[in-house]
Amino acid sequence: MRVLQVVADGAPGGGTTHILQILRGLGSKLSLGVVTQDGSYLLNEVQGLDIPCFGVEFFRRRLAPEILFILRRIVHELEPEVVHVHGGRAAFFCALAHLEVPIVYTVHGYHFLHKSAIMRGLALSAERLISRHVQETVFVCEHDAQLAHTYDLSPYSRWNTVIYNGIALRRIPRALPGTHKHIGFIGRLVHQKDPFLFLDVLEHLPEYAATIVGGGALEDKVKAEIGQRGLPQVQVLGSLSHSETLEVLSGLHAVLMTSRWEGMPILPLEAMWSGVPVVATNVGGLNEIIEDGRSGLLVDGRSAQDLARAVVRVTEESALRERIIENGRDRVRELFSEEQMLSEICKVYYQVAKV
């Protein structure tokens, strides 16, 4: 079977990692191709996998009719039996292109609730248009599936299913005996991830060292804030490869996630399997990953002081820490393996292709 993967944003992050897992994990079973942002991290990674890949300028402007013709040309050239689109922008263009190929749409988190009223209305209209052109909608968490039901976003899909993100357990290094009281922020430096709340937390933890991994629109502002606030214990490493990021992760005492919203992020899965406890804001699908007090700590609200207290607990209370590490690994093994995820995705392809 030939499956074309389409994603607009090929920057480092959970969505890109997810697609690379599909390409590497199913490449021996399926004939695969990729369409993504021209010059992106993902495009560069795919070029080393001996997989047909096409760079498209998805972000020059919101509505770009030429993209529709490019997508049609690529589909005509590759003749896929299924097109798998990831994220709303890619799905929107594929819907408008009328590709005449069964489409699977994976929602990697909904963002419309955090937009202005006008932009929220436009985003909802786009999602409903997408739903009329896809055969199956895949959600990476129950939280997003419930949002779709609430806002009537997938009434035309023949099937809707939840497939949790998974990780390659054998590739995740175990945590090292690192520096005590060393916490990390790993993620894109954007509004959604709220790196400034991470800095707020550090102001309550002057004795803690911190490492920030990730790039993005707020990177320069974050660096400026670190200087203005007088936080010399914080180092910013910028964007790193996935393997480099895992190496940094393995040396942390805890990971702090300060997101405003999430779908099913991969970072906490990797941290839990590595043996690095996670403290996170209780948003989106995070409570489907972390059982509060058992496999990590979730904090309701956005209080920097409450988050700081949770960090102190998970780094200072040895019995709690050991319990979280053990239960976190058990939970990832049971629910979030890459093998299970890829098996379920492959079943979806064959199901859709038979229609």
Buried (B, 14 or more C-beta within 10 A) or exposed (E): BBBBBBBBBBBBBBBBBBBBBBBBBBEEEBBBBBBBBBEBBBBEBBEEBEBBBBBBBBEEEEEBEEBBEBBBEBBEEBEBBBBBBBBBBBBBBBBBBEBEBBBBBBBBBBBBEEEEEEEBEBBBEBBBBBBEBBBBBBBBBBBBBEBBEEBEBBEBBEBBBBBBBBBBBEEBBEBEEBEEBBBBBBBBBBBBBBBBBBBBBBEBBEEBBBBBBBBBEBBEEBBEBBEEBEBEBBEBBEBBEBEEBBEBBBBBBBBBBBBBBBBBBBBBBBBBBBBBBBBBBBBBBBBBBBBBEBBBBBBEEBBBEBBBBBBBBBBEEEEBBEBBBEBBBEBBEEBBBBEBBBBBBBEBBEBBBEE
